[in-house]
Amino acid sequence: MDTKLYGEYKSPNKPIIIVTYIAYVLFPLIALPRVLSHRRMWIPDRQDKQAYDAQKIFNEKKYSVLKDQNKEWNDSRIREELKKQWDQLSSSEKNVYSNKADKKNKEIKELHKSESTKKRTKNN
């Protein structure tokens, strides 16, 4: 670019040269925050969203019950109550939910494996 602006073969259309080459500066600057973010770029989001833990299983089971019993409560109040109930559970009760979460995660993992196998056989 330097030779096209000031060198032996300089162009009479300096603004066009500058506009053309500005993309080589702007694009990396725009992409830099995404690359440096803590988000895992190469792992599909759907796996992260479908991962279950014991508390999530507990919340799914108890949320509708609390909502029906306390119709005047808003969503944040219900979540506070769920958190309080979770904290009051014994470790054996939490283990039951943990086992359910493990089972559900295995099912999801098997589903993803079968989907990827189908895609591979379909592509071949």
N, C-alpha and C positions, 0 to 999 in steps of 0.2 A: 504494500500500500504506500510505503514511503516513497518509492521510486515513481509511483503514478501521480503523486501530489507534488513532489519537489525534485525528483531526479531528472536524469537525462531524457526520459520518455514521458514527461509529465503531461497530464491530460488537461485540456482546456475546460472540461466540465468537472471541476472539483466538488461541487455539491452532490452530483450523482455518484461519484466515487465514495464520498463520505457516507451517503445514505445506504449504498450497497454494502459497505463493510461494517456498518454499525451493528448489523445483526450478529456478527461474530463476537461482539462485545456484550450485547444485550442478552442474547439467549443464555449464555453461561451464568450471567448474573441472575436471570429469572429462575433458572433451574437449580441454582446453588442452595437456596433454602430447603427445597424438597429433598435434595440429596443428603443434606446435613441433618434433616429432621430425624427424630427417633422412631418414626414409623418404619415398619419392616416392609420394604418396597417389593420384595420378591416372593412373599408368601401371600396367598389369596386371603382376602378378608373373611370370606365365608367360614373358614375353619376357626378363626378367632371368635366370631360371633356365635358359633354353635358349640363352643366348648362349655361344658357344664361343670359346676362344682356343687358341693353339698348344699351350700346356702341358696344357690339359685334354684335347685330342686325344691327346697323347703319353701322358698318364696312363691314359686309357681303353684304349689299345692295350697298354700294358706292365703294367698292374696284374695282370691275370689270369696273365700269364706269371710274374711275380715271386711271386705267391701260390702257384702250382703248384710252382715250384722251391724255395720256402722255406716249407714248411707250418707250421713252428714260429713264424714271424713273425706278430706281431699287425698290425692295420691301421695303427697309427701308425709302426711300423718300416718297413712297406712304403712308406708315404708319404715317409718320410725318404730311403729308397733311391731312390725316383722323383725326388725333388728333386735328389739328388746326381747321378743320371744325366742329368737335364735340364741341370744346370749344366755338365756335361762335354761336351755336344753342341756341335758346331761351328755357326757361324751359318748355313751352307748347309743343314745338317740341320734346324735350327730353322725355316728358311724353308719347307722342305717341309711341316712341320706347320702353319705359319702359313697356307700356301696351302690346306691341307685345312680349316682352321678357317674361312677366308673362304668357301670353297665351301659348307660346311655352314650357315653363317650366312645366306648368300644363299638356300639352299634353304628354310630356316625362314622367312625374310622373305617369300618367294614363297608359301609355304603359308599364312601369316597373311593375306596379301593376298587369296588365293583364298577363304579362309574368310570374310573380311569382305565380299567381293564376293557370295558366296553368301547371306550374311545380308541384305545390302541388297536383292538381287533377290527374296529370299523375302519380305521385309517389304513390298515394293512391290506 
